[in-house]
Amino acid sequence: MQSEPREIVEYAERARLPAMPQPQLQPIPQVAEPPRTLEIDLLEVLRGIWRQRRTVTLVTGLGTLAAVGMALLITPVYTSYTSVMLETRRNQVFEAQTVLSDLTPTVEVIETEIEMVRSRAIMERVAMRLGLPDLLAARDRAAEEQPWQLTLRWVEDVFLSKVMAMAPDELARALPAASTTTDALPISLDDAVMFLAENLHTRQVGGTSVLDIGFTDEDRRFAAQVANLFAEEYLQEQVAWKMQATDSANTWLQTQIAELQTQIGRKRAEYEELRSSSGELDNGGASLSAQRQILTNERLLATRSERIRLETEAASLRRLLGQAGPEQIAAQVDSPVMSELRLEVSAAKRRLAELSTIYGTRHPLRLDAEAQLEQALRDVEVEAGRALASRENALAALRAEESQLQAALNIDSNAGRALGAQRSSIAGLQSEIETMQTLLDGYLTRYNQTAEQHSIIRPDARVISAAVPPKYPSSTSRTNIVLMGFVAAGMLGVIMGYLRDAVDRTVRSLGAAERVLGVPILGAIPALPANAKRQAPVDYAMQRPGSAFVEGVRNLVVGIGLAQASAAPRTLMVTSAIAGEGKSSTAATMARLMARAGYKVCLVEGDLRRPTLGNALRCSPRLGLLQYLQQEVGLADIIQQDPLTGMSVVTAGGNAENSLFLLQSEGFRRLLSYLDSSHQLVIIDAPPVTPISDAQVIADSVDAILYLCRWGSTPKATSAAGIRMLVRRGGAPVFGALSQVDTKAFASYEQSYAPSGAGNYYTN
């Protein structure tokens, strides 16, 4: 080993400094935490959102583009309505209730009319009138020619076939086969009816007797046309039903009239034959037997007339049971029981309508209401059957009575045949002819009435407002979709920007640094500009002494007090929590600036694990602190000169796994004592604090510590952990600073740190 210079040895002998005492660990006072309260600084929230304005703008732009794309894909649809009012006035001519308006706007009637509008028969007629199957087929062909459809088919034909060709056989069999272009299947009438059912809308307007018949379609004119056609077909359906009922009634009346006319003709022929065969018989001077025969004959005629009437009513009721439904039967049959059943049917339908608006089709209450309605309708049919049976029973009784009277009359006639058999026969025939004639006159009157009313049949509703093409779509317009998408995306962007700023766990302001680190924060060192990113900071500082980066380092020099005439720290350690926070660049730049200002400065590389300072300053990395502490070279051999500023530089000299024990040795303290006595300032580039404990050992031998925290990069917890490791040992004061600060973004956190016009003083 080379011998050290004599003056160094003598100085060391004179100094013979005792071992530096280890600092006493001071107990940390326990301070009661104040109660936590939720405080929201609205201004800080707004600033955080403004700081993340790029995120807000990006999310808003993407959301708006998505809304525009959705708006372009959505086709606007239009709904047009035709208003139809049900006739509530009862207009009857000659009491012909079957063919004239007799609708009461109850809930049951309204629901019935709505179902009639939505019936398949009306939909089929509307579809046929429009030629809807061909129209829908044409629409499908036009949709297939849309640009996006053509693009999808082109992508499928070009790329999917190539993928299938390159894929293995097993994978190719698993992938779906490319679709081949085939002609579309024809649209059937059922498809057209389904299309109408899906887009048809029927509703009652408030509590009135007005129905709105609406239709929704992409074509506003087509929507109005279909709505008007549904209203027209609905009115024609009502007229057709009434005409069918009238024609059925007229056919039955014609049959009855023809039968009566035939019977009357036969009776009259028989009557004339008896008169001609008996001669001129008078009707006066009748005997007791003749009077009894007259009374019996009168009773027989009354019974026969009643029988004919009951036969007519029974035939009418039997026809009604065969052709009409329960509700029409209830309306036609007049009896106290049937009146009560009509009320029960109305109540059941009203209850079912109320439950239908509340519950689904399978709800128990609705099923019970449907069962009650079916039971009421069955009761109507049962009661009608009972009425028919009652009439048939009465008819059987009348026939039996008629047979008895006829038998009695025959007995009397046989008994008094000698007195006036021919006269009785003539009187009976005459009375029967008169009865038949009376019934025939009634049928003729009713037939004439229905024939006259056939020409005045009209529907039970009328159109009060025809559908017209709507001006505005019934669905959400494209403009509204874009506006809503813009607003929603803007709100989402604001939320994401706020959350991104809120969850940021790095230090971005001086106030936050002081709260996290708990030490005085001297300032911020700006990052190098974009055009100097590839240049070493120590070289950039020499080339741009008026730059913002150099000025930030000068602020640290002033803050620590290195430039004071007296009482200035003689040894300064520069460290950080983790690597990559700019401690070596800051230490070298600070040393060069002080050396250029005329101070005698020595820069020591204290990082024996990952040394980089020698290469940055272009010094020899082969001899340095490691060789000296291992007693391989003398002190004079490790002190080098910076070629730019002439300051003293002690590099690491290599890597050492036992760096902690070397830095705790007497040789390291002797080195610091010598450098302190021979220089005005000694700056030690120490390793980071949290990965290794070397910096904590060096901290025991310095006058001040500069702790760097990389702006917007190092987590707060990591920086705070490094500070705790330094502060808990006591001793030298610790100063903090932010490094590699983006000045533009930093201005949004520290507005007072970047006043307007400050850039005029910098020459980056």
Secondary structure by P-SEA (a helix, b strand, c coil): cccccaaaaaaaaaaccccccccccccccccccccccccccaaaaaaaaaaaaaaaaaaaaaaaaaaaaaaaabbbbbbbbbbbbcccbbbbccccccccccccccaaaaaaaaaaaacaaaaaaaaaaaaaaaaaaaaaaaaaacaaaaaaaaaaaccaaaaaaaccaaaaaaccccccccccccccaaaaaaaaaaabbbbccccccbbbbbbbcccaaaaaaaaaaaaaaaaaaaaaaaaaaaaaaaaaaaaaaaaaaaaaaaaaaaaaaaaaaacccccccccaaaaaaaaaaaaaaaaaaaaaaaaaaaaaaaaaaacccaaaaaaacccaaaaaaaaaaaaaaaaaaaaaaccccccaaaaaaaaaaaaaaaaaaaaaaaaaaaaaaaaaaaaaaaaaaaaaaaaaaaacccccaaaaaaaaaaaaaaaaaaaaaaaaaaaaaaaaacccccccccccbbbccccccccccaaaaaaaaaaaaaaaaaaaaaaaaaaccccccaaaaaaaacccccbbbbccccccccccaaaaaaaccccaaaaaaaaaaaaaccccccccccbbbbbccccccaaaaaaaaaaaaaaaaccbbbbbbcccccccccccccccccccaaaaaacccccccccccccccccbbbcccccccaaaaaaacaaaaaaaaaaaaaccbbbbbcccccccaaaaaaaacccbbbbbbccccccaaaaaaaaaaaaaaccbbbbbbccccaaaaaaaaccccccccccccccc
